[in-house]
């Protein structure tokens, strides 16, 4: 008898839950994938939306790039990076010319990764960050 009551209760609850759209929607929401895998050459809505939003935002300023990609090392002097506004540390680097600074910042140099470790930055954004750092000592 106990098993029968459990079975009837389970079925009754199951039917009540199945009729509730909000429950089904909640389950569907919980089961949605957390993200998408995009393969080059195939359509990917997530990647398209990300590109569109980044293009509409426009290029980042030198200060924004410095803050998000460069400050971790150039703000603290980590790995012998010349600190922002340290004219003595920047002088020999500036003497090499701004094109050399751009090349090192874009391609990486010694312990510094290319583009400060942020491959999504454009060359122009990296150059703006270099200009920002150089301006801090001139």
C-alpha positions as CSV (number, residue, x, y, z in Angstrom):
1,X,0.0,0.0,0.0
2,X,2.8,2.4,0.9
3,X,4.4,1.8,-2.5
4,X,1.1,2.6,-4.2
5,X,0.7,5.9,-2.4
6,X,4.3,6.9,-3.3
7,X,3.6,6.0,-7.0
8,X,0.3,8.0,-7.1
9,X,1.9,11.0,-5.4
10,X,4.9,10.8,-7.8
11,X,2.6,10.7,-10.8
12,X,0.4,13.5,-9.5
13,X,3.4,15.8,-8.8
14,X,5.0,14.8,-12.1
15,X,1.8,15.8,-14.1
16,X,1.5,19.0,-12.2
17,X,5.1,19.9,-12.9
18,X,4.9,18.8,-16.5
19,X,2.0,21.2,-17.1
20,X,3.9,24.2,-15.7
21,X,5.6,26.1,-18.4
22,X,7.7,28.0,-16.0
23,X,9.2,24.8,-14.6
24,X,10.0,23.7,-18.2
25,X,11.6,27.0,-18.9
26,X,13.6,26.9,-15.7
27,X,14.9,23.4,-16.6
28,X,15.7,24.6,-20.2
29,X,17.6,27.6,-18.8
30,X,19.6,25.4,-16.4
31,X,20.5,23.0,-19.2
32,X,21.6,25.7,-21.7
33,X,25.3,25.5,-22.6
34,X,27.5,28.0,-20.8
35,X,29.2,28.9,-24.1
36,X,29.8,28.0,-27.7
37,X,32.8,26.5,-29.5
38,X,33.4,28.4,-32.7
39,X,35.4,26.7,-35.5
40,X,37.1,29.0,-38.0
41,X,35.3,29.1,-41.3
42,X,31.9,28.3,-39.7
43,X,29.2,30.7,-38.6
44,X,29.3,31.5,-34.9
45,X,26.7,33.8,-33.5
46,X,28.7,34.4,-30.3
47,X,31.9,35.4,-32.1
48,X,29.9,37.6,-34.5
49,X,28.3,39.4,-31.6
50,X,31.6,39.9,-29.8
51,X,33.3,41.3,-32.9
52,X,30.4,43.6,-33.6
53,X,30.3,45.0,-30.0
54,X,34.1,45.5,-30.0
55,X,34.0,47.2,-33.3
56,X,31.2,49.5,-32.3
57,X,33.1,50.5,-29.1
58,X,36.0,51.8,-31.2
59,X,39.7,51.6,-30.5
60,X,40.9,51.8,-26.9
61,X,42.9,54.8,-25.8
62,X,46.6,54.5,-24.8
63,X,45.6,55.0,-21.1
64,X,43.0,52.2,-21.3
65,X,45.4,49.8,-22.9
66,X,48.1,50.7,-20.4
67,X,45.6,50.2,-17.5
68,X,44.3,46.8,-18.8
69,X,47.4,45.2,-20.4
70,X,50.6,47.1,-19.4
71,X,50.2,48.3,-15.8
72,X,50.7,44.9,-14.2
73,X,54.4,45.1,-15.1
74,X,55.0,48.7,-16.0
75,X,53.2,49.9,-12.9
76,X,55.3,47.7,-10.5
77,X,58.5,47.2,-12.4
78,X,58.0,43.5,-12.5
79,X,60.5,41.5,-14.6
80,X,62.6,44.7,-14.9
81,X,59.9,46.5,-16.9
82,X,60.5,50.3,-16.9
83,X,57.9,51.9,-14.6
84,X,55.5,54.5,-15.9
85,X,57.0,58.0,-15.3
86,X,60.5,56.7,-14.5
87,X,62.5,58.9,-16.9
88,X,65.8,57.3,-16.0
89,X,64.6,53.8,-16.9
90,X,62.9,54.9,-20.1
91,X,65.8,57.1,-21.4
92,X,67.8,54.3,-23.0
93,X,64.7,52.8,-24.5
94,X,63.5,56.0,-26.0
95,X,67.0,56.6,-27.4
96,X,66.4,53.5,-29.6
97,X,63.6,55.3,-31.3
98,X,59.8,55.0,-31.1
99,X,59.7,52.5,-34.0
100,X,61.8,50.1,-31.9
101,X,59.5,50.6,-29.0
102,X,56.5,49.9,-31.1
103,X,58.1,46.7,-32.5
104,X,59.0,45.5,-29.1
105,X,55.6,46.2,-27.7
106,X,53.7,44.6,-30.6
107,X,56.0,41.5,-31.1
108,X,57.3,41.1,-27.5
109,X,60.8,41.5,-26.2
110,X,62.7,39.7,-23.5
111,X,60.2,38.9,-20.7
112,X,57.4,41.1,-22.2
113,X,54.8,39.1,-24.2
114,X,53.6,40.4,-27.5
115,X,50.9,43.1,-27.0
116,X,51.4,42.9,-23.3
117,X,49.8,39.5,-23.3
118,X,46.5,40.7,-24.9
119,X,46.4,39.4,-28.4
120,X,43.1,41.1,-29.1
121,X,44.7,44.5,-29.1
122,X,45.3,46.1,-32.5
123,X,48.7,47.4,-33.4
124,X,47.4,50.9,-33.2
125,X,46.1,50.4,-29.7
126,X,49.5,49.0,-28.6
127,X,51.2,52.0,-30.2
128,X,48.8,54.3,-28.3
129,X,49.9,52.6,-25.0
130,X,53.5,53.1,-25.9
131,X,52.9,56.8,-26.7
132,X,51.1,57.1,-23.3
133,X,54.0,55.6,-21.4
134,X,56.6,57.7,-23.3
135,X,54.6,60.9,-22.7
136,X,54.7,60.2,-19.0
137,X,58.5,60.8,-19.0
138,X,58.7,63.7,-21.4
